[in-house]
Amino acid sequence: MSDQLYYIDVEVKPGQDCKMPANLQGAIVNCYTFANSSSLAEKKVREALSADKYVIVAINETYEIEIAEFQTAESVSTEKVSLLRNSGEVYYGEFHGWED
């Protein structure tokens, strides 16, 4: 089980067969994951986004975030936080997309 919750701000563009709407050329994604370090958190986010067919343009920032702040920002329940912590998965928050 990982100790700290991280917020990772990532710029992506659509890869082949990704779920991003066809009219979007790119997006900033708010990602969250539990990890033992910022480098491990970034690695987990890269792997998750790549597996979901997104092309990573840049990781703009990574920092530790309090669970309460995450819950407020993303309207996430305490149960979901526990599941996220135990599974080690990456949570995608809002995609802030733009058109060409």
N, C-alpha and C positions, 0 to 999 in steps of 0.2 A: 504494500500500500504506500502510495506517495504522500508526502507531507504537505506540500504547498500548492495552492491554486495559482495558476499563471494566466494572464491575459496576453494574447498574441495578436497583434494587428497585422494582417496579411493582405497584400494586393495580389489578386489573381486575374487571369484571363481564362476564357473557356477553352478547354481541350476537347478533343473529339469525344462525343457521347457523354459530356458532362450534363448536369441538370440545370445549368445556368440558362435562363431564357435567351432565345436566339437573338433578340434585339439588343442584348447587352454586350458591350465590348470588353468590359472588365468590372471589377468590384473590389471593394475593401471588405474584408470579412473579419468580424470579431470572433476570435477563437479562444476557448478556455480549456485547460486541462490541468490535472494534478500531476506533479513531477517533483523529483528531488533537486532539480536545477533548471535554470533557464535554458541551457543548451539542450537538455533532454526534452523539455517542453517544446522547444522549436523543432526538434527532430520528430517528435510525435505528430505535430501539426503538419509538417512537410509530408510525412508518410500518409496521413489521413487524407489530405487534400489531393495528393497524387493518386491515391487509390480511388478517389471519387472523380478522377479525370480533369482536375483543375490544373492549370499551369501557374506555378508560383512566379510572380514577377519580383516581389520583394517582401521581406519581413520588415515592417516599418518600426515596430517597437515590441518589446516583451518586458513585462514586469509582474511582480507578485501582486495579487489582488485579494482583498478580504472576501470571504464567502458571502457575507451580508451584502456587499456592494454588487457582487455577481448576481445574487438573487434579485436585487432591486433592478439592476440594469436589464436583465433578461427575463424577469418574471418566472424564476425557476423555484420549484418547491424544494423543501429540505430533503424529501425523499429522492428527488432527481439528483441533488448534490451528492447524496450518499451513493447512489448508483454510479454516478460519474467517478467518484473517488475509488470505489471498489473495482470498477471495470477497467479503469485506466484509459477510457476512450476520450476522444476530443469532441467538445460541444461546439457546434457552429452557432453563433449568434446571428444577428442581422447581417445581410449582404447589402452593402451600400453600392449599388451598381450605377453605371453610366452607359449611355448609348453613344454611338459614333457621331 
